[in-house]
């Protein structure tokens, strides 16, 4: 009987730990789970549960022996009681003990008042400061972790890609020599205080990634990261007043005939659900996007000034239409955007 009690208590501990372990591991899909203290607490609670299961099991067995006596059915009956006890305890554990907390990842919350984008395992935030200063912050899997890059300068293209802004490294205290997670520069004086688009090629740990930011007052937000190895799905929501004013109202070189030719909708509505992939290094002779100078995508045409232009993604259409309305005399023909 002692041997039976020993094996029964061991089985009770094991069976009680199974549902508890299954419950405590429910958050393993995240990259950031509980700390070691949470794991130790879960193990201790499981052990206490096993001890409780053992005592309950012993009481039930003693009651059975007093009423019926032991016979050849002892193993079968006690095994059933043991299984029922373990199942009950495991269920109570699942209902009463909360799952380990999962640390937040990819919250995409700007920490410097700018626009942030998640690119792979990194976050990039661009922010405009006073007098046209622009800063780029390179972060890791969460926005609180700086990710220094082994470069001292970065180039950013603005607007139609014809103006370049040099960003210099501004390393934080303690960052390795020759590396920095912050880069700062200044926009041309005529662009200070105005909405602008920045396109940067950033050498992240997983490879070079090109990202576009729409910054400043009245900018039409962009959320499509651009890089060779990934594609983004175009999503559409309710048309905002800013989008209506930009795409559904004529102005400058953008006419009512253009609006009709584009279907009387916004790019996000027209291309909803389509994949916007990007090719950073177009071959010679291929059409390029007028904004990013990456390879143009035949899936994303837009008529402006009576002519059809090809873009890499809908956010670039917004920038191009805005420029066509505010600077109509600078509009170039579609065949001028060819990789040389």
Secondary structure, DSSP 4 states (H G I P E B T S, - for coil): -HHHHHHHHHHHHHHHHHHHHHHHTTTTTSSS---HHHHHHHHHHHHHHHHHHHHHHHHHHHHHHHHH---TTHHHHHHHHHHHHHHHHHHHHHHHSPPPPPPP------SSSSEEEEETTEEEEEEE-GGGEEEEEEE-SSTTSB--BS-SEEEEEETTTTEEEEEEE-PPTTPPTT-BSEEEEE--GGGTTS-EEEEEEEEETTEEEEEEEEESTT-------B-TT-EEE----SPPHHHHHHHSS-BTTB-HHHHHHTTSS-HHHHTTT-EEE--SSPPTT-BB-TTT-SB-EEEEEEEETTEEEEESSHHHHHHHHHHHHH-GGGPPPGGG-B--
